Amino acid sequence: MIREMQEKDINYLVDLGYVMHQESSFADLEYDKDKVRELGQEILHTNNYCCFIYDRENTIIGFIIGICGHYYFNHQKYASDYLLYVDPNKRGSIAAIRLLKELEKWAKLQNCTEIRLGS
């Protein structure tokens, strides 16, 4: 099931973010849990962010964070993925596709003219 992030998810996502960080090319850089918690609060309380959770049997197996902004050269809006992560044991499943589809729906509701993916 896909659902929006809730306040109760933030600490778990901070820990999952650490796992993601250790897999990444940024693993040699510091991982500041407080900074990541602040991002979670910003996502919850700012309209230009979204975070969708892929929850299977009350276990978070993946998430996507999206952001909506304007091009620097005009007033059109676009959306982009900020983070996309799926548990390594669940990769190859439909989780990432469903998360991307949810981002696409959200972007349309935000009146974005396109989605520019970084993942």
N, CA, C and O atoms as a GROMACS GRO file, in nm:
protein
  476
    1MET      N    1   0.084  -0.117   0.000
    1MET     CA    2   0.000   0.000   0.000
    1MET      C    3   0.089   0.124   0.000
    1MET      O    4   0.191   0.129   0.069
    2ILE      N    5   0.049   0.222  -0.078
    2ILE     CA    6   0.117   0.351  -0.081
    2ILE      C    7   0.037   0.447   0.005
    2ILE      O    8  -0.086   0.453  -0.003
    3ARG      N    9   0.108   0.523   0.086
    3ARG     CA   10   0.044   0.623   0.170
    3ARG      C   11   0.137   0.742   0.189
    3ARG      O   12   0.257   0.733   0.164
    4GLU      N   13   0.080   0.852   0.233
    4GLU     CA   14   0.162   0.969   0.263
    4GLU      C   15   0.238   0.948   0.393
    4GLU      O   16   0.191   0.878   0.483
    5MET      N   17   0.356   1.008   0.402
    5MET     CA   18   0.433   1.003   0.524
    5MET      C   19   0.356   1.070   0.637
    5MET      O   20   0.285   1.169   0.616
    6GLN      N   21   0.371   1.015   0.756
    6GLN     CA   22   0.310   1.072   0.876
    6GLN      C   23   0.421   1.104   0.976
    6GLN      O   24   0.534   1.056   0.963
    7GLU      N   25   0.388   1.184   1.073
    7GLU     CA   26   0.483   1.222   1.179
    7GLU      C   27   0.548   1.099   1.241
    7GLU      O   28   0.668   1.099   1.268
    8LYS      N   29   0.470   0.995   1.264
    8LYS     CA   30   0.520   0.874   1.329
    8LYS      C   31   0.626   0.801   1.246
    8LYS      O   32   0.698   0.717   1.299
    9ASP      N   33   0.634   0.830   1.117
    9ASP     CA   34   0.729   0.762   1.027
    9ASP      C   35   0.869   0.824   1.031
    9ASP      O   36   0.966   0.760   0.989
   10ILE      N   37   0.880   0.945   1.080
   10ILE     CA   38   1.005   1.020   1.063
   10ILE      C   39   1.125   0.946   1.122
   10ILE      O   40   1.227   0.932   1.054
   11ASN      N   41   1.117   0.900   1.245
   11ASN     CA   42   1.234   0.833   1.305
   11ASN      C   43   1.274   0.708   1.229
   11ASN      O   44   1.393   0.681   1.211
   12TYR      N   45   1.176   0.631   1.183
   12TYR     CA   46   1.207   0.512   1.105
   12TYR      C   47   1.275   0.551   0.973
   12TYR      O   48   1.372   0.488   0.930
   13LEU      N   49   1.222   0.656   0.909
   13LEU     CA   50   1.280   0.700   0.782
   13LEU      C   51   1.421   0.756   0.801
   13LEU      O   52   1.506   0.743   0.713
   14VAL      N   53   1.446   0.820   0.915
   14VAL     CA   54   1.582   0.867   0.945
   14VAL      C   55   1.677   0.748   0.949
   14VAL      O   56   1.787   0.755   0.893
   15ASP      N   57   1.636   0.639   1.014
   15ASP     CA   58   1.720   0.519   1.020
   15ASP      C   59   1.734   0.454   0.883
   15ASP      O   60   1.842   0.409   0.847
   16LEU      N   61   1.624   0.448   0.807
   16LEU     CA   62   1.630   0.391   0.672
   16LEU      C   63   1.717   0.478   0.582
   16LEU      O   64   1.789   0.427   0.496
   17GLY      N   65   1.711   0.610   0.604
   17GLY     CA   66   1.797   0.701   0.529
   17GLY      C   67   1.944   0.674   0.555
   17GLY      O   68   2.027   0.691   0.466
   18TYR      N   69   1.976   0.632   0.676
   18TYR     CA   70   2.115   0.598   0.706
   18TYR      C   71   2.160   0.476   0.625
   18TYR      O   72   2.271   0.473   0.573
   19VAL      N   73   2.072   0.377   0.616
   19VAL     CA   74   2.103   0.257   0.535
   19VAL      C   75   2.126   0.300   0.390
   19VAL      O   76   2.220   0.254   0.325
   20MET      N   77   2.039   0.388   0.340
   20MET     CA   78   2.054   0.440   0.203
   20MET      C   79   2.187   0.513   0.188
   20MET      O   80   2.258   0.494   0.090
   21HIS      N   81   2.220   0.595   0.286
   21HIS     CA   82   2.344   0.672   0.285
   21HIS      C   83   2.466   0.580   0.278
   21HIS      O   84   2.561   0.608   0.204
   22GLN      N   85   2.463   0.471   0.354
   22GLN     CA   86   2.577   0.380   0.356
   22GLN      C   87   2.594   0.306   0.224
   22GLN      O   88   2.705   0.262   0.192
   23GLU      N   89   2.487   0.292   0.147
   23GLU     CA   90   2.494   0.228   0.015
   23GLU      C   91   2.544   0.324  -0.093
   23GLU      O   92   2.583   0.281  -0.201
   24SER      N   93   2.542   0.452  -0.063
   24SER     CA   94   2.563   0.553  -0.166
   24SER      C   95   2.709   0.595  -0.179
   24SER      O   96   2.796   0.554  -0.102
   25SER      N   97   2.734   0.678  -0.278
   25SER     CA   98   2.868   0.733  -0.298
   25SER      C   99   2.900   0.840  -0.194
   25SER      O  100   3.011   0.893  -0.191
   26PHE      N  101   2.803   0.873  -0.107
   26PHE     CA  102   2.823   0.972  -0.001
   26PHE      C  103   2.857   0.906   0.133
   26PHE      O  104   2.864   0.976   0.234
   27ALA      N  105   2.878   0.777   0.135
   27ALA     CA  106   2.898   0.702   0.260
   27ALA      C  107   3.016   0.755   0.341
   27ALA      O  108   3.018   0.739   0.463
   28ASP      N  109   3.113   0.818   0.276
   28ASP     CA  110   3.228   0.871   0.350
   28ASP      C  111   3.200   1.007   0.414
   28ASP      O  112   3.283   1.059   0.487
   29LEU      N  113   3.082   1.065   0.386
   29LEU     CA  114   3.042   1.191   0.446
   29LEU      C  115   2.956   1.166   0.570
   29LEU      O  116   2.890   1.062   0.581
   30GLU      N  117   2.956   1.261   0.662
   30GLU     CA  118   2.878   1.248   0.784
   30GLU      C  119   2.729   1.238   0.754
   30GLU      O  120   2.678   1.302   0.663
   31TYR      N  121   2.660   1.156   0.832
   31TYR     CA  122   2.514   1.146   0.825
   31TYR      C  123   2.459   1.207   0.953
   31TYR      O  124   2.475   1.151   1.062
   32ASP      N  125   2.395   1.322   0.941
   32ASP     CA  126   2.345   1.397   1.055
   32ASP      C  127   2.196   1.367   1.073
   32ASP      O  128   2.112   1.420   1.001
   33LYS      N  129   2.164   1.281   1.170
   33LYS     CA  130   2.025   1.239   1.192
   33LYS      C  131   1.935   1.356   1.227
   33LYS      O  132   1.818   1.358   1.186
   34ASP      N  133   1.986   1.454   1.301
   34ASP     CA  134   1.904   1.571   1.335
   34ASP      C  135   1.866   1.650   1.211
   34ASP      O  136   1.754   1.698   1.199
   35LYS      N  137   1.961   1.665   1.119
   35LYS     CA  138   1.932   1.736   0.994
   35LYS      C  139   1.826   1.662   0.913
   35LYS      O  140   1.738   1.724   0.853
   36VAL      N  141   1.835   1.531   0.911
   36VAL     CA  142   1.738   1.450   0.836
   36VAL      C  143   1.600   1.459   0.902
   36VAL      O  144   1.498   1.465   0.832
   37ARG      N  145   1.596   1.460   1.036
   37ARG     CA  146   1.467   1.480   1.105
   37ARG      C  147   1.406   1.615   1.069
   37ARG      O  148   1.285   1.625   1.048
   38GLU      N  149   1.490   1.719   1.062
   38GLU     CA  150   1.441   1.852   1.022
   38GLU      C  151   1.380   1.847   0.882
   38GLU      O  152   1.278   1.909   0.856
   39LEU      N  153   1.444   1.773   0.792
   39LEU     CA  154   1.389   1.757   0.657
   39LEU      C  155   1.252   1.690   0.665
   39LEU      O  156   1.160   1.730   0.595
   40GLY      N  157   1.237   1.588   0.750
   40GLY     CA  158   1.108   1.522   0.767
   40GLY      C  159   1.000   1.620   0.811
   40GLY      O  160   0.888   1.615   0.760
   41GLN      N  161   1.033   1.707   0.904
   41GLN     CA  162   0.937   1.808   0.949
   41GLN      C  163   0.904   1.906   0.837
   41GLN      O  164   0.789   1.946   0.820
   42GLU      N  165   1.006   1.945   0.762
   42GLU     CA  166   0.983   2.038   0.650
   42GLU      C  167   0.890   1.975   0.546
   42GLU      O  168   0.802   2.041   0.493
   43ILE      N  169   0.911   1.848   0.519
   43ILE     CA  170   0.826   1.778   0.422
   43ILE      C  171   0.681   1.777   0.470
   43ILE      O  172   0.589   1.800   0.391
   44LEU      N  173   0.660   1.752   0.598
   44LEU     CA  174   0.524   1.747   0.653
   44LEU      C  175   0.454   1.883   0.650
   44LEU      O  176   0.332   1.889   0.638
   45HIS      N  177   0.530   1.990   0.661
   45HIS     CA  178   0.470   2.121   0.680
   45HIS      C  179   0.491   2.219   0.565
   45HIS      O  180   0.462   2.338   0.578
   46THR      N  181   0.541   2.170   0.452
   46THR     CA  182   0.564   2.255   0.336
   46THR      C  183   0.495   2.194   0.215
   46THR      O  184   0.511   2.075   0.187
   47ASN      N  185   0.419   2.275   0.143
   47ASN     CA  186   0.340   2.224   0.030
   47ASN      C  187   0.423   2.183  -0.091
   47ASN      O  188   0.375   2.107  -0.174
   48ASN      N  189   0.546   2.232  -0.102
   48ASN     CA  190   0.622   2.199  -0.223
   48ASN      C  191   0.699   2.066  -0.210
   48ASN      O  192   0.774   2.030  -0.301
   49TYR      N  193   0.681   1.995  -0.100
   49TYR     CA  194   0.739   1.862  -0.081
   49TYR      C  195   0.628   1.759  -0.068
   49TYR      O  196   0.515   1.790  -0.031
   50CYS      N  197   0.663   1.636  -0.101
   50CYS     CA  198   0.577   1.523  -0.071
   50CYS      C  199   0.666   1.406  -0.031
   50CYS      O  200   0.783   1.401  -0.069
   51CYS      N  201   0.611   1.315   0.044
   51CYS     CA  202   0.681   1.190   0.074
   51CYS      C  203   0.577   1.079   0.077
   51CYS      O  204   0.481   1.084   0.155
   52PHE      N  205   0.596   0.980  -0.007
   52PHE     CA  206   0.508   0.866  -0.012
   52PHE      C  207   0.584   0.742   0.034
   52PHE      O  208   0.701   0.721   0.001
   53ILE      N  209   0.514   0.661   0.111
   53ILE     CA  210   0.569   0.540   0.172
   53ILE      C  211   0.508   0.419   0.103
   53ILE      O  212   0.388   0.415   0.079
   54TYR      N  213   0.592   0.320   0.072
   54TYR     CA  214   0.541   0.190   0.029
   54TYR      C  215   0.543   0.102   0.152
   54TYR      O  216   0.650   0.065   0.202
   55ASP      N  217   0.426   0.068   0.201
   55ASP     CA  218   0.408  -0.004   0.326
   55ASP      C  219   0.349  -0.141   0.294
   55ASP      O  220   0.241  -0.150   0.235
   56ARG      N  221   0.418  -0.244   0.332
   56ARG     CA  222   0.367  -0.380   0.311
   56ARG      C  223   0.359  -0.449   0.447
   56ARG      O  224   0.461  -0.473   0.513
   57GLU      N  225   0.237  -0.480   0.488
   57GLU     CA  226   0.213  -0.547   0.616
   57GLU      C  227   0.278  -0.472   0.732
   57GLU      O  228   0.348  -0.532   0.815
   58ASN      N  229   0.255  -0.341   0.737
   58ASN     CA  230   0.306  -0.252   0.842
   58ASN      C  231   0.458  -0.243   0.847
   58ASN      O  232   0.516  -0.212   0.951
   59THR      N  233   0.522  -0.269   0.734
   59THR     CA  234   0.667  -0.253   0.723
   59THR      C  235   0.695  -0.162   0.605
   59THR      O  236   0.648  -0.187   0.493
   60ILE      N  237   0.772  -0.057   0.630
   60ILE     CA  238   0.810   0.035   0.523
   60ILE      C  239   0.920  -0.030   0.442
   60ILE      O  240   1.028  -0.060   0.495
   61ILE      N  241   0.893  -0.053   0.314
   61ILE     CA  242   0.996  -0.114   0.230
   61ILE      C  243   1.053  -0.016   0.128
   61ILE      O  244   1.149  -0.047   0.058
   62GLY      N  245   0.994   0.103   0.121
   62GLY     CA  246   1.047   0.203   0.030
   62GLY      C  247   0.977   0.336   0.048
   62GLY      O  248   0.870   0.344   0.110
   63PHE      N  249   1.038   0.439  -0.007
   63PHE     CA  250   0.978   0.572  -0.001
   63PHE      C  251   1.030   0.658  -0.114
   63PHE      O  252   1.136   0.631  -0.172
   64ILE      N  253   0.954   0.761  -0.145
   64ILE     CA  254   0.998   0.861  -0.242
   64ILE      C  255   0.966   0.998  -0.184
   64ILE      O  256   0.858   1.020  -0.129
   65ILE      N  257   1.061   1.088  -0.198
   65ILE     CA  258   1.040   1.228  -0.161
   65ILE      C  259   1.044   1.307  -0.291
   65ILE      O  260   1.137   1.294  -0.370
   66GLY      N  261   0.942   1.388  -0.311
   66GLY     CA  262   0.935   1.472  -0.429
   66GLY      C  263   0.936   1.618  -0.391
   66GLY      O  264   0.902   1.655  -0.278
   67ILE      N  265   0.975   1.700  -0.484
   67ILE     CA  266   0.976   1.844  -0.462
   67ILE      C  267   0.922   1.912  -0.588
   67ILE      O  268   0.945   1.866  -0.699
   68CYS      N  269   0.850   2.020  -0.568
   68CYS     CA  270   0.794   2.097  -0.677
   68CYS      C  271   0.856   2.236  -0.674
   68CYS      O  272   0.864   2.299  -0.568
   69GLY      N  273   0.900   2.282  -0.787
   69GLY     CA  274   0.960   2.416  -0.796
   69GLY      C  275   0.932   2.479  -0.930
   69GLY      O  276   0.862   2.423  -1.014
   70HIS      N  277   0.988   2.596  -0.948
   70HIS     CA  278   0.975   2.670  -1.073
   70HIS      C  279   1.109   2.670  -1.146
   70HIS      O  280   1.216   2.671  -1.085
   71TYR      N  281   1.100   2.670  -1.276
   71TYR     CA  282   1.222   2.690  -1.354
   71TYR      C  283   1.278   2.828  -1.324
   71TYR      O  284   1.203   2.920  -1.292
   72TYR      N  285   1.406   2.843  -1.334
   72TYR     CA  286   1.466   2.975  -1.306
   72TYR      C  287   1.436   3.075  -1.418
   72TYR      O  288   1.448   3.196  -1.397
   73PHE      N  289   1.396   3.025  -1.534
   73PHE     CA  290   1.378   3.112  -1.650
   73PHE      C  291   1.233   3.143  -1.685
   73PHE      O  292   1.206   3.221  -1.776
   74ASN      N  293   1.137   3.082  -1.613
   74ASN     CA  294   0.996   3.115  -1.634
   74ASN      C  295   0.914   3.074  -1.512
   74ASN      O  296   0.971   3.034  -1.410
   75HIS      N  297   0.782   3.086  -1.520
   75HIS     CA  298   0.697   3.058  -1.406
   75HIS      C  299   0.633   2.920  -1.409
   75HIS      O  300   0.547   2.890  -1.326
   76GLN      N  301   0.673   2.836  -1.503
   76GLN     CA  302   0.618   2.701  -1.507
   76GLN      C  303   0.675   2.619  -1.392
   76GLN      O  304   0.789   2.637  -1.348
   77LYS      N  305   0.590   2.529  -1.343
   77LYS     CA  306   0.631   2.443  -1.234
   77LYS      C  307   0.674   2.306  -1.286
   77LYS      O  308   0.621   2.256  -1.385
   78TYR      N  309   0.770   2.248  -1.218
   78TYR     CA  310   0.812   2.111  -1.247
   78TYR      C  311   0.830   2.037  -1.115
   78TYR      O  312   0.845   2.099  -1.010
   79ALA      N  313   0.828   1.906  -1.120
   79ALA     CA  314   0.851   1.823  -1.003
   79ALA      C  315   0.976   1.739  -1.028
   79ALA      O  316   1.012   1.710  -1.141
   80SER      N  317   1.039   1.702  -0.919
   80SER     CA  318   1.156   1.617  -0.926
   80SER      C  319   1.157   1.524  -0.805
   80SER      O  320   1.100   1.555  -0.701
   81ASP      N  321   1.222   1.410  -0.822
   81ASP     CA  322   1.241   1.323  -0.705
   81ASP      C  323   1.361   1.377  -0.628
   81ASP      O  324   1.463   1.412  -0.686
   82TYR      N  325   1.346   1.382  -0.498
   82TYR     CA  326   1.452   1.427  -0.410
   82TYR      C  327   1.528   1.305  -0.358
   82TYR      O  328   1.651   1.305  -0.351
   83LEU      N  329   1.453   1.203  -0.323
   83LEU     CA  330   1.508   1.073  -0.281
   83LEU      C  331   1.412   0.963  -0.324
   83LEU      O  332   1.290   0.980  -0.320
   84LEU      N  333   1.467   0.852  -0.364
   84LEU     CA  334   1.389   0.732  -0.392
   84LEU      C  335   1.469   0.616  -0.335
   84LEU      O  336   1.586   0.599  -0.368
   85TYR      N  337   1.405   0.536  -0.250
   85TYR     CA  338   1.476   0.424  -0.190
   85TYR      C  339   1.382   0.307  -0.172
   85TYR      O  340   1.267   0.322  -0.129
   86VAL      N  341   1.432   0.190  -0.206
   86VAL     CA  342   1.360   0.065  -0.182
   86VAL      C  343   1.457  -0.031  -0.113
   86VAL      O  344   1.573  -0.044  -0.154
   87ASP      N  345   1.409  -0.096  -0.009
   87ASP     CA  346   1.488  -0.193   0.066
   87ASP      C  347   1.556  -0.289  -0.032
   87ASP      O  348   1.492  -0.339  -0.124
   88PRO      N  349   1.686  -0.315  -0.014
   88PRO     CA  350   1.757  -0.403  -0.108
   88PRO      C  351   1.691  -0.539  -0.127
   88PRO      O  352   1.699  -0.596  -0.236
   89ASN      N  353   1.626  -0.592  -0.024
   89ASN     CA  354   1.560  -0.722  -0.035
   89ASN      C  355   1.431  -0.717  -0.114
   89ASN      O  356   1.376  -0.821  -0.149
   90LYS      N  357   1.382  -0.596  -0.142
   90LYS     CA  358   1.255  -0.580  -0.215
   90LYS      C  359   1.277  -0.521  -0.355
   90LYS      O  360   1.180  -0.495  -0.426
   91ARG      N  361   1.400  -0.501  -0.392
   91ARG     CA  362   1.427  -0.446  -0.526
   91ARG      C  363   1.392  -0.551  -0.630
   91ARG      O  364   1.406  -0.671  -0.608
   92GLY      N  365   1.348  -0.503  -0.744
   92GLY     CA  366   1.300  -0.593  -0.848
   92GLY      C  367   1.149  -0.613  -0.836
   92GLY      O  368   1.087  -0.674  -0.924
   93SER      N  369   1.091  -0.563  -0.729
   93SER     CA  370   0.946  -0.569  -0.712
   93SER      C  371   0.885  -0.447  -0.781
   93SER      O  372   0.953  -0.372  -0.850
   94ILE      N  373   0.757  -0.430  -0.762
   94ILE     CA  374   0.686  -0.318  -0.824
   94ILE      C  375   0.692  -0.191  -0.738
   94ILE      O  376   0.637  -0.089  -0.778
   95ALA      N  377   0.758  -0.196  -0.623
   95ALA     CA  378   0.758  -0.084  -0.527
   95ALA      C  379   0.803   0.047  -0.590
   95ALA      O  380   0.733   0.147  -0.577
   96ALA      N  381   0.917   0.050  -0.657
   96ALA     CA  382   0.969   0.175  -0.713
   96ALA      C  383   0.874   0.232  -0.819
   96ALA      O  384   0.852   0.353  -0.823
   97ILE      N  385   0.818   0.147  -0.903
   97ILE     CA  386   0.723   0.192  -1.005
   97ILE      C  387   0.601   0.257  -0.940
   97ILE      O  388   0.556   0.363  -0.984
   98ARG      N  389   0.548   0.192  -0.838
   98ARG     CA  390   0.430   0.248  -0.770
   98ARG      C  391   0.461   0.381  -0.702
   98ARG      O  392   0.379   0.472  -0.704
   99LEU      N  393   0.578   0.391  -0.643
   99LEU     CA  394   0.616   0.517  -0.580
   99LEU      C  395   0.630   0.628  -0.685
   99LEU      O  396   0.586   0.741  -0.662
  100LEU      N  397   0.689   0.596  -0.798
  100LEU     CA  398   0.702   0.695  -0.906
  100LEU      C  399   0.565   0.736  -0.960
  100LEU      O  400   0.544   0.853  -0.992
  101LYS      N  401   0.474   0.642  -0.972
  101LYS     CA  402   0.338   0.674  -1.019
  101LYS      C  403   0.269   0.769  -0.920
  101LYS      O  404   0.196   0.860  -0.961
  102GLU      N  405   0.292   0.749  -0.791
  102GLU     CA  406   0.232   0.836  -0.690
  102GLU      C  407   0.291   0.977  -0.699
  102GLU      O  408   0.219   1.076  -0.683
  103LEU      N  409   0.420   0.985  -0.724
  103LEU     CA  410   0.485   1.115  -0.746
  103LEU      C  411   0.425   1.184  -0.868
  103LEU      O  412   0.401   1.305  -0.866
  104GLU      N  413   0.400   1.107  -0.972
  104GLU     CA  414   0.340   1.163  -1.093
  104GLU      C  415   0.202   1.222  -1.064
  104GLU      O  416   0.170   1.331  -1.111
  105LYS      N  417   0.120   1.148  -0.988
  105LYS     CA  418  -0.014   1.198  -0.952
  105LYS      C  419  -0.003   1.328  -0.871
  105LYS      O  420  -0.076   1.424  -0.897
  106TRP      N  421   0.088   1.329  -0.774
  106TRP     CA  422   0.107   1.447  -0.691
  106TRP      C  423   0.150   1.566  -0.776
  106TRP      O  424   0.101   1.677  -0.757
  107ALA      N  425   0.242   1.544  -0.868
  107ALA     CA  426   0.292   1.652  -0.955
  107ALA      C  427   0.179   1.712  -1.037
  107ALA      O  428   0.173   1.834  -1.054
  108LYS      N  429   0.090   1.630  -1.086
  108LYS     CA  430  -0.025   1.682  -1.162
  108LYS      C  431  -0.115   1.767  -1.074
  108LYS      O  432  -0.165   1.871  -1.118
  109LEU      N  433  -0.135   1.725  -0.949
  109LEU     CA  434  -0.216   1.804  -0.856
  109LEU      C  435  -0.150   1.939  -0.823
  109LEU      O  436  -0.218   2.035  -0.790
  110GLN      N  437  -0.018   1.943  -0.834
  110GLN     CA  438   0.056   2.066  -0.808
  110GLN      C  439   0.066   2.155  -0.934
  110GLN      O  440   0.128   2.261  -0.931
  111ASN      N  441   0.003   2.110  -1.043
  111ASN     CA  442   0.006   2.181  -1.172
  111ASN      C  443   0.147   2.190  -1.230
  111ASN      O  444   0.183   2.290  -1.292
  112CYS      N  445   0.225   2.086  -1.210
  112CYS     CA  446   0.359   2.081  -1.269
  112CYS      C  447   0.347   2.041  -1.416
  112CYS      O  448   0.265   1.956  -1.452
  113THR      N  449   0.427   2.103  -1.499
  113THR     CA  450   0.420   2.074  -1.642
  113THR      C  451   0.503   1.951  -1.680
  113THR      O  452   0.480   1.890  -1.784
  114GLU      N  453   0.598   1.914  -1.594
  114GLU     CA  454   0.676   1.793  -1.620
  114GLU      C  455   0.741   1.744  -1.492
  114GLU      O  456   0.747   1.814  -1.391
  115ILE      N  457   0.790   1.622  -1.500
  115ILE     CA  458   0.867   1.562  -1.390
  115ILE      C  459   1.007   1.536  -1.444
  115ILE      O  460   1.025   1.474  -1.549
  116ARG      N  461   1.105   1.583  -1.370
  116ARG     CA  462   1.246   1.561  -1.404
  116ARG      C  463   1.306   1.472  -1.298
  116ARG      O  464   1.328   1.516  -1.185
  117LEU      N  465   1.332   1.346  -1.334
  117LEU     CA  466   1.383   1.250  -1.238
  117LEU      C  467   1.536   1.253  -1.231
  117LEU      O  468   1.604   1.266  -1.333
  118GLY      N  469   1.586   1.241  -1.110
  118GLY     CA  470   1.730   1.234  -1.089
  118GLY      C  471   1.774   1.093  -1.057
  118GLY      O  472   1.892   1.059  -1.071
  119SER      N  473   1.678   1.009  -1.014
  119SER     CA  474   1.714   0.870  -0.976
  119SER      C  475   1.722   0.783  -1.098
  119SER      O  476   1.750   0.663  -1.087
   0.00000   0.00000   0.00000
